[in-house]
């Protein structure tokens, strides 16, 4: 049997449509699930993307040849019927549905099932074969309500204020920072300061109509500004840099699904860890696979073994699929 999607040196390939999904080497035609750097790379001849995802790709990849598609809108590549469907991961993220000779495959990209005010919710797409991520493919990974975590972040800021400290929260620049700001909006009483590496993505989300907490750039603050009691959001790359000197006494926190394991917080030398993830947790992975009604599941990203074993115990045909996709959470 010829698979609808195959693994090649360049990435996941659909022979019937002669295109790749999130390729990691230059190819003529690429269907992109979302704008994170391990999924969207420069050098492709043409990029197929969701309309919501276009501003992200333009920000990350600059001027390229883009073909833009609405969610659920079928288009034809070769003899393959293709459509993009919401993945709920970040703004514009998509699953790729591919139908060839009546057989349906879905490549999920990265996805989550939690509610997120910054992007279109995940859409279940029934299929024969489902390629699923497994970034957090262990039973220990179960997410708390994000609104409660947002209240914990604001309470942490207030604790820091009482000690005369700044609260520096590290978040990934695409998706995580914007989600945290959106969840914080009902709870914050003052603007959140942003590192310059966060600001561009926040601006893109605002122009897309996403409502978030008010923000200010650190670089635009008075040089003598006292940051005690302020919440500052910065990318992980800022940790340990000289940029931190201007904040004086500060506590450091990290917002990530990896903070579910206390040892990860210690290894990153963080004072606080806040569990916020843009990926499916263990119950979300199992729920999603069950709802797709797929009889064959290919598992990629992260440690795939536990999920493959759990699916096989359920009677599904499941195996791992080695890819170069990273762990951005």
N, C-alpha and C positions, 0 to 999 in steps of 0.2 A: 504494500500500500504506500502510495506517495503522500507524505504529509502535506497539508495545506501550508503550514509554516515549518521551515527547516532552519537549523542552526548552521551558519556559515562563518567563515573567518571575519566577514564584515559585520555580522550580526544576524538577527532574525530575518529570514527571507521567505517571501511568498513567490514561488515559481510561477504560478498561474497569472499573477499580476505583475511580475517582474519588479517588485519593490521590496524595500527593507523597512522594518519597524525599529525606530531608535537605533540606527546603525552606529558603530563606533569607528568605522573607517569610511572614507568618502565613497559615495555611490550616486548613481544618476537620480534615483527617486527614493525619498524617505518619507514615511508616515511617522509623525512625531506625537508621542503621547503627552508630553509636557516639557516645560522649559528648564528643568534641572540639568546641570552640566553632564551628568552621566547618561542622559537620555537625548539631549539636543546638542549636537556638535557642529562645528563649522565644516565646510567642504562638500556639502551635498549639492547635487545639481538642482533639485527642486524639493521643497519642504511642504508636505501636506499637513495642515494643522486645523484645529478648531478655531472658530472665529474668536472666542473668548481667550484662546491661547496666543493669538497673533501678537498682541502688544508685548507679551513676555518674550517671545522668540525674537522680535525686533530689538528689544532691549539687550538680550543676551548675544544675538548673532549678527545684529546690524542688518545691512542691506543684503538680502538674498532673494531668490525667486520663491515666492510662497503661493500655494494653492489653499484657499480658505474654505472651510466647510462648516455648515451649521450642525449642531448635534442632531443625530438621527437622520441626516440627509444622505441617501445612498449615492455613491459615485463609482464609476467603473475604471479599473486599472487592468488592462489585459482582459482575461476571462474571469477576473475576480470582482465580485460585488462587495464594496467596502463602505463602512459607515463608522462614524466616531460617536461615542456615547460617554456621558459624564462619569468621571472616576472619583470625584470628591476629594482629590489629593491636594491640589492647589488650583488657583485660578486658571481655567482653560484646560485642565487635565482631562485626558480622554482614554477610554478603552477603545480598542480597534476590533470591530466585528468584520470578519472576512467570510464570505460565502462562495464556495466553488463547487459546482455540480451538486448542489443541494446539501453539501456538508458545511457546517458552521463552526468556525473557530473564533474565540475571543482572546485577544492579548490584553491583559488588564493594565499593563504599565504599573504604576504605583497607585494605590487606592486606599480609601478609608470609609468606614460606615458611620462614624460619629457625625453629628450635626456640626456644620461649620458655616458661619455667616459670610465667609469670604469667597465661597465657590459653590457651583451647582452640585446638588447632592448626587451621590453614586446611583447609577441606574442598573438594575439587574438585567442582564442580557442572556437569555436562554441560548445554550449552545451545545455542541457535541463534545468539543475539546476546549478546555479553559486553561490558559497559561496564567498562573497566579504568582504574585510576589509572595515572599515569606520573610520580609525584613524582621518581623517580630514573631517568628514561627515557633514560639515556645509557650506552654500554658501559663507561665508566670506573667506574661504580658497581657494585662487587662487595664483598660483606661478608665480613670475617674471622669466625672462630668467636668467639662472644660470651664464652665461658668464658676464652679467651685474652686478650681485651680486659679482662675483669675482673681477671685476674692483673696486667695492665699497670697498671691503676688502683691496685691495692694496692702494686705496686712503686714507683709514682710517690709514693704517700703515704709510703712508707719513705724514699725519696730526700729528700722535703721534711723529714721528721723529722730526718734526718742534718744538714740545714742549719738546723734550728730554725725551719722555716716551716710554716704551715698549708697544706693542699691543698683548695682550693675547687673543686668540680665542679658545673658548671651542667647541669641536666637539665630537660626539660619535666615539668610537675607531674603529668600523667596519662599513665601508660604507661611513659615512659622512666625516670623515677626509680625506679619500682617494679621494673622489669626489671633495672636496674643493681643494686639492692639484693639482688634474688634471685640474680643471678649472682655477686655478691660474697660471699654467705653462706659458701661453703666456704673462703674465703681470708682474710677479715678476722680480726684478732686483738683488736679492740676495737670498741665501738659507733660507728656513724656518726652524726654530728650533722646535724640537719635544720633548714632554714629553715621558718618557720611556714607558708609557702605550699606546702610539700611534704607536711607532716604529715597533712593531712586525707585526701588520696588514699591515702597509705600505710596509714592506718587502715582505709579501705574495703577495700583489698586483703587486709589481715590478716584482717578479718572474713569475707572470702570464702574463707579457708583458704589463702591464698598465703603460703608460707614465705620470709622475707627476713632479711637481716642485722639484728642488733639495732640499735636507733636511740635517739637522745636528741634532744630539742629544744634548739637553741641558747639559746632564751629561758629554759630551766630550768637552765642551767649557772650556777655561781657567777660573779658579776661579775668576780672576779679569776682565773677559769680561764685557764690558758695553753693556747692552741689549737695550739701548735707540735706537729706530728706527727699532728694530727687530720685526718680526712677530713670535709668539710662539703659536703652536697648542697643546692643552692639553685636556684631558677628563674632563667632567663636575665634576667628583669626586675631581679634583684638586682645584676647586674653594674654597677659604677660607682656604687652607692648608698652612703649613709653607713653602712648596716648593716655594711659590710665593715670598718669601722674597728676593731671589737673584736677582729679576728683578728690584727692587727699584720702582720708580714711574712708574705706568703702567695704561693703560686703559684695560677694560675687555669687550669682545664681545662674543656673542653666535650665532652659526649657526644652525638654526632649523626652521621647519615649524611653530612651536609655536610662533616664533617671528613675525608672521603676525599680532598678536594681541599685541598692545603696552603694555597693562597691564601685559602680561607675562614677558616682559623684565624688567619692574619695580619690579615685584615680585622676580625675580632672581637677582636683584641688578646689572644689567649689564649696561655699558655705551652705548653699541651699540648692536642692534639685526640685524642679516642678515638672510633673508628668503631663506633657502635652505632645501628642504625636499626630503626624499627618499620614500615618499608615494604619492599616487594619491591625487590631489586636488579635489575640488567639481566637476568642469567640467570633470576632468579625470575619476572620478568614474562613472558619468552618461554616458560618452562616451563609456567607457569599457563595462558596463552592456548592453547598446544598441547594441554594436558590437558583443557580444557573442550570441545574439538572444535567450537568456535564457528566458523562460516563468515563471520560479520560481527563486527567489533570496533570499538567506539567508545572513543576514548582521551581521557582528561581528566586534569587536574591537571598543573601544571608544563610543561616543554617537551615537547610531544607529537610533534614532527616526526620525530625519529629512530626512534621506535617505530612510528609509522604507516608510514614508509618501509620499515622492516624487515619488517613484516607484509605490506605490499603485494608486496614481493619474494618472499614465501613463497606468494603467490597468494590471500591473504585479502582480503576486502572490508574495508578499514580507513579510518577518517577520524577527525579530531579532534572533540571536543565541548566547547565553551567553557562552563565553569561558574565559580561563585564559590567553590569549595572552595579552601582555603589549603594552605600547606606547613608542617605542624606539627613537622617533624623537623629 
